[in-house]
Amino acid sequence: MLTHLISKIKFKDDSGSVSMLMLAVLLMTVMFGTPLMCLGGAVSAQQKLANSADLVAIGAANEFLADLPKPCEAAKKVAAQNHVQLLNCEFQNLAVIVKVAVSAPNFTRRIGVATLTARAKAGL
């Protein structure tokens, strides 16, 4: 019955149909673009943290391989300069392994990730 009534309706023109199409395209762009931007930001933040972990490990390994005292203190100093927190600093054979962390960006906290961590190893 409803389809019979709808088929009897005659539309005089198509004015406004392009506006509705553009509105649908805009809505789809926002729906898919926003999560992708958040994902890209999270990947970027993790990569920056991994680079900082590499720098911290290289700083500690430089002190360790030069037989200077307290290479983990040097790692803490490099971590502070890179605005990350040194969680762990350990030695294995002739290498230094560090673990660093940083607070996650706001958009990443919204999905339940409060802290980003990274590990790095440097030495021989």
Backbone as a ProteinNet text record, in pm:
[ID]
protein_1_A
[PRIMARY]
MLTHLISKIKFKDDSGSVSMLMLAVLLMTVMFGTPLMCLGGAVSAQQKLANSADLVAIGAANEFLADLPKPCEAAKKVAAQNHVQLLNCEFQNLAVIVKVAVSAPNFTRRIGVATLTARAKAGL
[TERTIARY]
82.8	0	87.8	193.6	280.2	355.5	404.1	475.6	383.1	258.4	159.9	139.5	134.2	115.8	239.5	357.4	481.4	497.8	458.5	472.4	380.6	273.9	181.9	230.4	328.8	379.8	464.8	436.2	510.7	596.6	726.9	816.6	831.2	822.3	825.8	967.9	1065.1	1203.6	1297.2	1425.4	1526.5	1604.8	1546.8	1619.3	1651.9	1777.1	1822.5	1886.7	1881.5	1939.1	2091.9	2153.3	2299.3	2343.1	2265.5	2296.9	2295	2198	2190.3	2306.3	2344.2	2458.2	2586.2	2606.4	2725.8	2727.6	2613	2603.6	2641.5	2595.9	2631.2	2780.7	2840.7	2984.8	3063.3	3020	3086.4	3076.9	2962.5	2943	3032.2	3042.2	3127.9	3275.4	3313.8	3452.5	3486.8	3397.1	3420.2	3420.3	3328.1	3318.7	3443.9	3499.6	3617.5	3748.2	3747	3869.7	3917.1	3824.9	3862.8	3934.9	3881.6	3957.4	4092.4	4099.1	4227.3	4329.4	4285.7	4378	4426.5	4337.8	4378.4	4478	4454	4545.7	4681.7	4681.7	4807.7	4884.1	4812.5	4877.5	4938.9	4869.8	4922.2	5047.7	5045.8	5163.3	5281.1	5253.4	5358	5417.7	5332.1	5380.7	5465.7	5426.1	5503.6	5638.6	5642.8	5769.1	5864.1	5810.8	5893.9	5949.5	5867.8	5914.1	6022.7	6006.6	6109.5	6241.2	6233.6	6355.4	6421.3	6341.1	6395.4	6459.4	6398.3	6456.3	6591.1	6601.8	6730.7	6837.2	6800.9	6897	6941.3	6847.3	6880.4	6974.4	6945.6	7030.4	7170.5	7178	7309.9	7389.1	7320.9	7388.7	7443.6	7365.1	7410.8	7522.2	7508.7	7610.9	7743.3	7737.5	7859.1	7935.2	7863.7	7927.3	7975.9	7895.6	7928.7	8052.7	8057.9	8170.9	8298.9	8286.3	8404.3	8451.3	8389.7	8422.1	8406.8	8312.6	8282.2	8179.9	8186.4	8094.3	7951.1	7857.5	7715.2	7658	7657	7596.7	7445.3	7381	7235.4	7202.7	7295.5	7275.1	7279.1	7368	7371.8	7242.7	7191.3	7064.9	6950.5	6948.8	6844.3	6853	6975.2	6994.4	6945.2	6980.2	6936	6783.2	6727.6	6581.5	6511.4	6565.5	6505.6	6514.2	6624.8	6639.2	6540.6	6499.2	6404	6260.1	6238.5	6105.3	6038.2	6116.7	6063.9	6112.4	6049	6085.7	6158.3	6272.8	6349.1	6290.2	6237.7	6178.6	6278.6	6366.1	6457.5	6586.2	6697.9	6829.2	6908.4	6942.8	7016.6	7125.6	7220.3	7334.7	7328.1	7359.5	7361.7	7481.6	7578.5	7705.5	7768.3	7785.1	7843	7738.2	7614.5	7505.3	7424.9	7358.9	7269.7	7127.4	7035.1	6895.3	6816.6	6741.8	6663.5	6516	6433	6289	6244.4	6176.8	6131.3	5980.5	5921.7	5777.4	5746.4	5629.2	5580.3	5428.4	5368.8	5223	5167.9	5061.6	4999.9	4928.3	4919.2	4841.7	4694.1	4622.4	4482.5	4395.6	4410.8	4324.5	4351	4473.5	4504.9	4451.1	4447.6	4391.6	4243.7	4175.2	4031.5	3999.3	4092.9	4067.9	4129.9	4180.2	4225.9	4375.4	4456.1	4601.8	4655	4698.2	4744.8	4894.8	4971.5	5117	5169.4	5261.9	5330.5	5469.6	5515.8	5648.2	5725.1	5858.3	5946	6074	6132.7	6259.8	6362.9	6488.4	6598.1	6723.1	6806.8	6932	7044.6	7154.7	7271.5	7396.4	7499.4	7627.4	7687.1	7771.8	7836.7	7762.6
-118.4	0	125.5	125.8	242.5	265.5	159.1	174.6	225.6	187.6	235	385.6	433.6	577.1	656.1	601.6	671.1	679.1	574.7	576.5	678.9	718.6	817.1	960.5	980.3	1115.1	1157	1272.6	1325.8	1442.1	1431.3	1540.6	1631.3	1760.6	1855.5	1884.5	1884.4	1909.4	1841.1	1844.1	1781	1883.7	1998.5	2103	2054.5	2077.3	2036.7	1900	1822.8	1688.4	1692.7	1789	1801.3	1843.3	1927.3	1968.3	1848.6	1761.8	1642.7	1547.7	1537.3	1453.8	1508	1637.9	1698.5	1684.3	1695.7	1677.2	1534.4	1436.9	1296.8	1273.4	1333.8	1319.7	1383.3	1499.8	1566.7	1483.7	1428.1	1344.9	1221.9	1158.1	1039.2	1076.4	1192	1237	1258.3	1320.1	1342.9	1210.6	1122.8	994.4	908.9	907.9	824.7	900.7	1030.5	1108.9	1130.2	1153.1	1179.5	1061	938.8	826.6	804.2	827.4	809.5	913	1035.4	1137.9	1101.7	1049.5	1007.8	892.9	798.5	686.3	734.8	825.6	881.1	955.2	1027.9	1098.3	1002.5	891.9	792.5	725.6	693.9	632.6	730.5	856.5	958.5	974.3	976	988.9	868.2	748.4	627.9	631.4	681.1	689.5	790.1	902.5	1001	941.9	863.9	800.2	697.6	622.2	524	593.9	708.2	785.4	834.5	879.1	923.2	807.3	689.5	571.2	537.5	549	524.1	622	748.4	848.4	820.3	782	750.7	630.6	528.2	408.9	441.6	523.8	561.2	642.4	732.4	810.8	723.6	626	535.8	443.6	394.5	305.2	378.5	504.2	584.7	590.7	614.1	617.7	477.9	376.4	239.9	188.3	209.4	158.1	238.3	361.5	442.8	417.1	320	284.2	400.8	488.2	598.5	550.4	606.3	559.8	607	528	560.3	593.4	497	524	545	487.9	507.5	650.5	715.8	857.4	941.1	904.5	973.4	947.6	825.9	793.8	877.3	897	980.2	1124.2	1173	1311.2	1326.3	1229.5	1235.2	1219.2	1134.5	1116.5	1245.9	1314.7	1441.6	1546.1	1547.1	1641.5	1612.2	1487.1	1448.3	1443.1	1487.7	1494.6	1357.9	1255.6	1121.8	1075.8	973.6	920.4	787.4	774.1	650	551.7	439.2	338.2	231.5	194.7	84.6	106.3	73	80.7	-40.2	-128.9	-249.8	-280.2	-361	-396	-544	-574.4	-712.9	-729.1	-806.1	-820.9	-682.8	-638.3	-506	-410.1	-425.9	-341.4	-286.3	-177.1	-114.1	-123.5	-167.8	-176.4	-80	9.2	107.8	95.8	135.4	143.4	281.7	353.4	488.5	497.6	598.9	619.1	767.4	796.6	933.2	927.4	1033.1	1043.2	1046.6	974.9	970.1	1101.4	1137	1256.1	1239.8	1349.9	1347	1253	1253.9	1170.3	1022.3	986.9	847.6	806.3	898	867.8	834.3	895	871.5	728.3	660.1	520.5	424.6	478.1	393.6	373.6	445	432.6	557.5	543.4	659	683.1	576.5	588.7	511.7	572.9	504.9	466.8	346.9	301	253.5	256	208.6	154.5	56.9	-2.4	21.6	29	43.1	-22.9	-68.3	-134	-70.8	-40.5	17.1	-40.1	-47.8	-102.3	-192.8	-284	-378.1	-508.4
0	0	0	86.5	95.5	-35	-97.2	-223.6	-333.2	-327.4	-425.4	-410.4	-285.4	-262.1	-303.9	-274.1	-308.9	-460.1	-531.2	-676.9	-742.4	-675.5	-731.8	-711.5	-621.3	-597.4	-715.2	-770.5	-884.5	-835.6	-858.8	-823.9	-944.6	-922	-1032.3	-1079	-984.9	-1024.2	-925	-956.1	-871.3	-792	-764.3	-691.8	-550.5	-511	-378	-374.4	-480.8	-476.6	-470.2	-535.8	-531.4	-390.8	-327.3	-190	-96.1	-112.1	-27.3	-55.7	-182.9	-219.1	-157.6	-165.3	-107.5	44.1	106.4	250.9	289.1	210.2	236.1	218.9	115.9	93.6	208.2	252.6	364.3	492	517.5	636.2	632.2	517.4	504.6	522	469.6	485	631.8	705.3	848	924	891.1	962.5	945.3	825.7	801.2	819.9	799.1	809.3	951.2	1043.1	1181.9	1246.4	1239	1297.3	1230.1	1100	1031.5	1075.7	1100.4	1150.5	1290.7	1374.7	1510	1503.2	1415.6	1399.3	1349.8	1255.6	1205.2	1313.6	1398	1508.4	1608.2	1636.3	1730.1	1673.8	1546.7	1483	1484.5	1458.1	1460.5	1600.3	1702.3	1840.1	1879.4	1837.2	1868.8	1798.5	1676	1602.8	1667.3	1711.6	1781.5	1910.6	1980.1	2103.5	2073.5	1965.9	1928.1	1894.8	1828.6	1799.2	1927.6	2022.8	2151.7	2225.8	2220.1	2285	2223.2	2091.9	2025.3	2074	2085.9	2133.6	2276.8	2360.9	2500.4	2506.3	2428.2	2426.4	2373.9	2272	2217.4	2319.6	2390.5	2494.2	2605.6	2647.9	2754.4	2703.8	2580.9	2525.5	2506.2	2471.1	2456.2	2588.4	2696.2	2829.1	2869.9	2843.2	2884.2	2812	2682	2603.4	2624.7	2675.1	2706.8	2850	2917.4	3056.1	3151.7	3123.5	3214.7	3317.7	3439.1	3542	3515.7	3560.7	3559.9	3421.7	3330.5	3199.4	3206.9	3308.4	3321.4	3363.4	3433.4	3465.5	3337.4	3246.9	3117.7	3040.4	3051.8	2984.4	3041.3	3172.7	3234	3184.6	3169.7	3123	2978.5	2892.8	2753.2	2745.1	2830	2831.8	2871.3	2970.8	3013.5	2902.4	2829	2718.2	2605.1	2593.8	2489.5	2540.8	2663.1	2724.5	2734.1	2768.8	2793.8	2930.6	2981.5	3112.9	3093.5	3156	3149.6	3250.1	3201.2	3288.5	3329.8	3237	3264.9	3186.4	3251.2	3187.2	3235.4	3143	3182.6	3081	3123.7	3040.5	3006.9	2881.4	2836.8	2744.4	2789.5	2717.9	2698.5	2577.2	2551.9	2496.5	2539.3	2489.7	2606.4	2580.3	2677.7	2622.2	2706.7	2667.9	2755.9	2692.5	2767.6	2729.7	2824	2800	2844.6	2755	2785.6	2767	2828.9	2819.3	2810.9	2759.2	2751	2761.7	2812.3	2817.8	2676.9	2655.7	2523	2493	2365.2	2328.2	2365.4	2373.6	2416.9	2335.3	2203.8	2120.9	2143.1	2182.8	2210	2346.7	2441.8	2573.9	2564.6	2470.1	2456.3	2417.5	2353.9	2318.3	2419.9	2531.2	2640.3	2651.8	2575.7	2584.2	2653.2	2779.2	2855.9	2842	2819.3	2813.3	2692.5	2622.5	2512.4	2561.2	2526.3	2566.6	2444.7	2456	2349.4	2410.3	2345.9	2387.4	2278.7	2320.9	2224	2281.6	2191.5	2229.8	2149.1	2218.2	2149.9	2212.9	2134	2180.4	2075.5	2120.7	2028.4	2023.4
[MASK]
++++++++++++++++++++++++++++++++++++++++++++++++++++++++++++++++++++++++++++++++++++++++++++++++++++++++++++++++++++++++++++

